Amino acid sequence: MGQSVDRDEVERFRDARDAVLSRIEAAARRAGRDPGRVTLVAVSKTVPAARIRAAVEAGLDVLGENRVQEAEAKSPDVAGAAWHLVGPLQSNKARRALGLFAMIQSVHDLDLARRLDRLVRDEPGGAPFPVLVQVNVDRDPAKAGFDPDALAAALPELDACGALDVRGLMTIGRAVADPDDARPTFAALRELSGRLRRQWPRLGPELSMGMSDDFEVAVEEGATIVRVGRALFGERPPTR
């Protein structure tokens, strides 16, 4: 697109990326896993497009956004990246989300799954759209997602959403002082995935879990996608 980037900023992002990838690699090795199976999503919410362009040039080319409207505003000014929606999606923004994102990680209930399925089917010749099913592992009333005990009963209706490529599960961990205290949440999502995949082979193996404070623990427990913002972009400005 021709926009300039700050070369010093590119180098700072390259150093931050290398540091996070090194931590991912060490965590994967501790668990006897292949670190190449872990995708780093750089969560760029509130980050201006100019900084994101530098991050993409530094190799952070899978970006996560929380809000459809913010991604709409920034994505035209950022080339060479795949965008994932990692925050809540309202049904009335579903069509716009399908046009913006390479993956929606936050399919939190059947109504949204059905809505997305209908919209994808309306596009002639459209391939199944990649999504993750969000699970509220800790049953936190402040968080969205399927209740883990109810998800098995929802499988037939999710399976009927054949225009969705359900690649796996996603969860948002608890806010904890010690990252290791998040381990039960991540282990529970991994175990739930194993049980559900025996019942529903179309469910993919992806596990999106872990953020800046706890992604190493998540990788040790089987994360295939980690969503990292602050460790790459620094502290966010306070919300107004």
Secondary structure, DSSP 8 states (H G I E B T S, - for coil): ------HHHHHHHHHHHHHHHHHHHHHHHHTT--GGG-EEEEE-TT--HHHHHHHHHTT--EEEES-HHHHHHHGGG--S-EEEE-S---GGGHHHHHHH-SEEEEE-SHHHHHHHHHHHHHSTT---EEEEEEB-TT--TTS-SB-HHHHHHHHHHHHT-TTEEEEEEE------SSGGGGHHHHHHHHHHHHHHHHH-TTS--EEE---TTTHHHHHHTT-SEEEE-HHHH-------
